[in-house]
Amino acid sequence: MAKYSLDVTGEICPYPLMLTRQKMGKLTVGDQLVVTVDYAKSAEDIPRWAKEEGHSVLAISEVGRTQWEIVLEKA
């Protein structure tokens, strides 16, 4: 298992989700991706998408006043 990071702060819909999908597509099963977002809708959309695709959402943490980290594990 490897751990990767993706910082999409400053991006608005649909780019954070699109970039997350692209990055997850390059990972192998069991790899983790930590996505940093500062757009509240993305903090909802990315975990929802991940669950729909069968990936695990390991954590969603507010790391700043308007910033979140979403930890995903590729299925």
N, C-alpha and C positions, 0 to 999 in steps of 0.2 A: 504494500500500500504506500502510495506517495501522497504528499499534501501539496496543493497548489493554491495560488492566490490570484484573484481577479479584482482589480479596483475599477469600478465603473462610476465613481463619484463624478458629478458634473454632467452625467448623461441623463436624458429623460426618455420616457417611453417612445418607441419600443426598444431602444438600444441596449439597456441593461439586460433585458431578457434575451435578446438576440445574441449578444456577446457571451452570455452565460451558456446558452444552448450550444454555441460553436465550441466553447472551451470544453464543456462536458462531453461533446462528441469525440474529442481527442484523447480523453482519459480512458483508463482501463478499469474494469470492475474492481471495486474496493477503494479506488483512489478518492481522495477528498478534495473539495474545492471550497475555499473561503472567499465569498463574494462580498465586497464592501460597496454599499450603495448609500446615496444621500437623497434619494427620491422615494418618498413614502409608499407610493403605489408599487414600486419595484420590490419593496420589502414584503409586500403581499403577493404580487404576481409570481415572483421567482419560486418561493416555496410551493405555491399552488401548482405551478407547472411541473416542478420536480416530482411532487407526489403523483401527479397524473401520469408521468413518464415512468413511474416505478422506482425512482431514486429515493434515498433516505434524506430527510431533513434532520440533521443532528442538532442544530442549534440556530436560534435567531436571537441575536444580542444587540441591544442599543448601546453603541460605543461612543456616542456623542449626542449632542442635543438633537441633531438631525442626521445621524449616521448610524447605519446598522451593518452587522456582519452576519451573513447567512452561511452556515456550514452544511455542505451537501456531500453525500457519498454516492458515487456512481453504482448503479445496479447492473 
